[in-house]
Amino acid sequence: MPTLEKSQLMSATEIDRTLQRLAHEIVERRGGTVNLALIGVRRRGVPLAQRIAHAMRAIDGVDVPVGTLDITLYRDDLSMVAPQPVLQSSEIPFTVDDKDLILVDDVLYTGRTIRAAMNGLFDLGRPRRVQLCVLIDRGHRELPIEAAFIGRTVQTSDTEIIEVRLAEVDQEERVMLVDRVS
Amino acid sequence: MDIVPDRFSDLLAIEPLKAAEIAFLLDQSVPFQEIQRHPLKKLATLRGKTVGLAFFEASTRTRISFGTAASRLGADVMQLQAESSSLKKGESLLDTVRTLDAMKPDCIVMRHASSGAPEFVASRLEIPVINAGDGTHEHPTQALLDALTIRDRLGRLEGWNVTIVGDILHSRVARSDIHLLSKFGCRFTLCGPAMWLPRELENLTTEGVPIRRETNLEESLSGADIVIVLRVQQERLHEPALPLDEYILLYQLTAERLRNARPGALVLHPGPMIRGLEIDPVVADSPQSCVLEQVTNGLAVRMAILFELIGHGSDANPAKDPAHAAS
């Protein structure tokens, strides 16, 4: 799909500062890291969750467990996706029962990914609480889902796309606003 | 891990698949292995889809495995069993399958006593067809689950010495296993009474991979990393190649005979096992035996295949152009 970059929203430094701030905000609002676990939504939610956990270690001295969740099997749009999506495994090496979970993803848009993520989580057990942390909230929700912890809120139109590039996945690090070119 | 092969339109045989495609299917099975460990194993991924099970030959395990795979993905299951089918009333295979097709399943899983029957059906239907065993030809999902088991236990598929013991002449499992593992450079020794070791099998492997034929079990096990034990298919034969007590004497896989193989060699069996016939109960229950993992992996592999074939748009699968279907 041809795209045209319109502007850079976040540089590598800004991403890092935002993640540090989010880690602090989570620890502050929850009053600590007890019983907390982070779940990164594949793909880019995973390195974000790992970095936030790393930042929390520096704040609280505690290792917050991090799991990864692949939501392909829980999506509601498989009928419309082509080509065939490639499955990855989820790895959540701890029980979710009674845990305070924070789902971490890069961009919150329609909310359908997070709905699928919750379906996946609830197949594993009964968390005590689930909250959402995202790097970018771009609006246009189609479901009643909101993030408790937001890096940045960006107004976007339907033809625009937010592209998040992270070193672990993309070998570069920035957030761009991009236009779909018809 | 970023190759996505052209979409599969059916799964009829292992022989035409490339090693990369097989590796892809095994990788796609891993998330489904993980799901078997969840407290809640039911997904909604294939909700609204229907899987037609057309088993024209007796089967409990494979049929239950495919049925469970479909249900755990949220699909509905439509079942045809030969014993209670219209075939007894003289209906042709094609008419039976067309009748099923008219009820609009999203795919058909088929087992049949005639080699080539699933291909015959697949060329005439628009929906995907999965071969659950056809005559003495192939049993693709069995080979895939065997490969997944081997890969999990030994870390890779490449370069193993594999000994297959039993009625290889009539075994679609052996043929599929040979096709699959030879694509990864495995070397084969086939063992059984001479009548059951046809020369034709030597042509089954990917070029350059040798097959040894050996009627002595101890000899055949020497150097083996993997032993695949086949059952004596009494229902297939009018007369067995050997009386059963002689078969047990010469070919039963006992713990003592297994010591001829490499230490820790895997023992696989497609099931159902007959303890005391082709396999000694001590071996069947030993840590080297993979039979239970094979069953669990069978579920994961079949879920992956169903997801791959029908986990997408409800419009006609573009890989299977109905305009080219034979009339």
Chai-1 contact restraints between the chains, C-beta under 6 A:
chainA,res_idxA,chainB,res_idxB,connection_type,confidence,min_distance_angstrom,max_distance_angstrom,comment,restraint_id
A,L73,B,L43,contact,1.0,0.0,6.0,A-B,restraint_1
A,L73,B,T45,contact,1.0,0.0,6.0,A-B,restraint_2
A,L78,B,G311,contact,1.0,0.0,6.0,A-B,restraint_3
A,S79,B,G313,contact,1.0,0.0,6.0,A-B,restraint_4
A,S79,B,S314,contact,1.0,0.0,6.0,A-B,restraint_5
A,Q84,B,R7,contact,1.0,0.0,6.0,A-B,restraint_6
A,Q84,B,H312,contact,1.0,0.0,6.0,A-B,restraint_7
A,V86,B,V4,contact,1.0,0.0,6.0,A-B,restraint_8
A,L87,B,Q28,contact,1.0,0.0,6.0,A-B,restraint_9
A,L87,B,P31,contact,1.0,0.0,6.0,A-B,restraint_10
A,S89,B,V30,contact,1.0,0.0,6.0,A-B,restraint_11
A,S89,B,P31,contact,1.0,0.0,6.0,A-B,restraint_12
A,S89,B,E34,contact,1.0,0.0,6.0,A-B,restraint_13
A,D123,B,H38,contact,1.0,0.0,6.0,A-B,restraint_14
A,D123,B,L40,contact,1.0,0.0,6.0,A-B,restraint_15
A,L124,B,H38,contact,1.0,0.0,6.0,A-B,restraint_16
